[in-house]
Amino acid sequence: MKSVKLVLSIGCLIFANLINAQIAELKSPNEKIHLQLHENDGKISYDIHYSEEQFLEDSPLGLKTSLGDFSANLKFISSEENTIENSYDLNRAKVSHVDYKANELVSKFVNENEDTLFVYFRLSNRDVAYSYKLKSKVGRSNVKIFEEASGFNLPDYATTYITPQALPMTGWSETKPSYEEEYTLNGKLGEPSTYGEGYTFPALFKLGENGWILISETGVDGGYPGSRLSESTADGRFTVQFPQEGENNGIGDTFAAMAMPAKTPWRTITLGESLKPIVESTVAFDLVEQKYEPSIDYQMGRATWSWIVWQDNSINYNDQLKYIDMASALGFEYVLIDNWWDNNIGYKRMEELVKYAQSKDVDVLLWYNSNGYWNEAPQTPQDKMNTSAARKKEMEWLQKIGVKGLKVDFFGGDKQTTMKLYEDILTEANDYGLGITFHGCTIPRGWQKMYPNYVTSEAVLASENLIFRQDALDKHALNSTILPFTRNAVGAMDFAPVFLNQKMSRDQKGGTIRSTTDAFELATSILYFSPIQHFGLTPNNLEEQPDHVLDFIKEVPSVWDETIYIGGTPEDYCALARRKGDQWYVAVTNATKEKQKIELELPMLAGKELKHLYDNKDKTAGYKTAKIKNNGTLKIELLPEGGAVLY
C-alpha cells in the first residue's frame, strides 16, 4: 500500500506541475531580474526573482470585461520576445536624458469566445512593467473593463510603507480622496488599512535583507481610471482596484470604457537590493509618449507663496507686492497667488499686479477651484475650470494679461471622468501657454512626459499640514526619509519645502513650532523634486538669514539633469545627489531624535572642495568648505532632525 501511495503522490505532483505550467520567461538585459509566466487551469499568473531571490510570488493576471472574462478559462496561443531601445529627453524631471533598454515579452491568449488578450511585459535592469491589449474576434468597436485580476503577491516576510485609500466625500469640504494620508511604518502584511479600502500608489515594500520593491502605475489618461491596491490578504497578496462608487459625489462610472483595440495603462514594479533603483527609476516616463507639442517654451523655477504661512488674510494687493518683491530679491521666477484672489484683489487689479510683477522679472501663477458639483469647497474662483467653455474664456483672459500658470485644486477622485478632466484642463491650457499644477489631486502617472505643460502635483500630506497640525510638523523629519522613496519616486511632488521661521505664523508669536534645523529645511529644496518649487519663505527671512543661506536659495535649481541615491532608508536618514549642468547638489536629512554621523560615498566628487551648509548647535545653518577625499568619501554630522547641503 505504501508503494502505491508513493506512486500516486509522485503522479499527482507531476500532474500539478503540468497544470501550473511555465509557458514563458523573460530576463532583464543584465539578467538579474527573472520573470516567469504561468498558466494554471486557464488562469494566468507571473512571478519575479531578483538575483535568485523571489521578490513576487505567483501573482494573478487578467481582466473582466463586457467582451468576456479574461481572468479564467484562457487558452495560451503563443509568446514572442522583443528588444526595446529608446532614447529621449525630459525638461521638467529629475533627469534630462534617458537611454531606455528593456526586453519585452508579448503573450497571446484567447477566451471561450475566441476574443484575444495580449499580455505585455517589459523588463529593464531595475523595473518590471505589464499591460494588456484586447482584440475582438467579431470586430466590436468598444469595451468596458469592469475589473482587473492583476495582482502582486509579496513574500510573507515583507513589510510595508504604504498609505491608505481615503473614503470618498470626506475631509475638508468633502474633497477626499486626495492622496494625503499617512504611511505605515514597517507594517505587517495583512493588517487592515485605516479605512478598509486598500492603499494608494505608489506602494513601497521592504523584503527583509533581500531588498525593496515599489509598485505603481503609469500612462493613465482620460481613457482609464486611476487604480489602487486592495486590502492585503494574510499572506501578502494585493490586487488592482478601481475607484470607489462615491468618489466625485457619485459622478461617473468606476470602470473603464474604451475603444477597441483597447490597451490598458502599465503596472510598474521597481526593485533592487537597495533603494537606489527606486530613487533613480524613470519607468513612469519610459513607457509613455508625449501627447501634443508645447505651444510655448514652458519655464520652470522657484516661487514665493504667501498663503502657506500667512494664510488667507495675505491674499490682498499689498501683501502680494511684498511677496513679489521677495521673489525678485531672491531671483525667483514666480509668485503664486492663492485662493480668494478674485474677491480680495479682483480681476481689474490683478492685471495691475501682473504688470508690477513683470516689471520685477517675476511671473504670476494663479489658484483656481476645480469644482462643478463634486465638492463643497467654498474657495473661489469657482466654476471656471469645470467646463470647456468656461475654461477657454478664463484662459483667454489669463493669457492676455500675462499669467503663466495655474494651480487647480480639489479634484477628489480617480474615476475615468475625473482623469478626463485633468487631461482636458492640461490640453486646453496648452492652447493658451499656461502651465498646470494640480492640488487636492491624484498622483501623476507619467504626466511629465505625456503633457508638456504639466508642472507638478500635490498628492501628498504636504507642507500646509505643518501649519495646521503640530503632530504633522513633529513628523516632518521622519517623512523626509519616506517621501523620496515613495511618492516623489514616481513623479513631481509639490510638497512646498523650506521653512525658516521657528513658529509657523505671520507674527511668529503663535502657530506650530518647528524642531527641524535650518540646514534640514534647506536640504528639502533638493530632496523634494518639483519643477516649480514653491518655497515656504516669508519676507522677514531676507533680513534674518545670513548671506550663505540666501546665496544657496538664490541658486538652487528646480529641475535636474541627473539624480543619484547616496544612502539611507525610511525612518533613518536620506541622502540624495542631484546634478544641474556640471554642478552637484547633495542633500542629507536625519529622521531621528538622535545625532547621526554619516559617511557619504560621493565618487563623482572625489577630490573636490564643496560648500557645506551644516547644523550649528543652535539649529541655524553654518557654513564651511568640505574637501571630499580622493576615495570619494566624506563624513558629516547631523543634529537630531538635522540636515546638510553640499554644493
Secondary structure by P-SEA (a helix, b strand, c coil): caaaaaaaaaaaaaaaaaaaccccccccccccbbbbbbbccccccbbbbccccccccbbbbbbbcccccccccccccbbbbbbbbbbbcccccccccccccbbbbbbbbbccccbbbbbbbbbcccccccbbbbbbcccccccccccccbbbbccccbbbbbbbbbbccccccccccccbbbbbccccccccccccccccccbbbbccccbbbbbbcccccccccbbbbccccccbbbbbbcccccccccccccbbbbcccbbbbbbbbbbcccccccccccccccccccccccccbbbbbbbcccccccccccccaaaaaaaaaaaaaacccbbbbbccccccccaaaaaaaaaaaaaacbbbbbbbbccccccccccccccccccaaaaaaaaaaaaaacccbbbbcccccccaaaaaaaaaaaaaaaaabbbbbbcccccccccccccccccccccccccccccccaaaaaaccccccccccccccccccccccccccccccccccccccccccaaaaaaaaaacccccccccccccccccccaaaaaaaaccccccccccccccccccbbbbbbbcccbbbbbbbbcccbbbbbbbbccccccbbbbbbcccccccbbbbbbbbcccbbbbbbbccccccccc
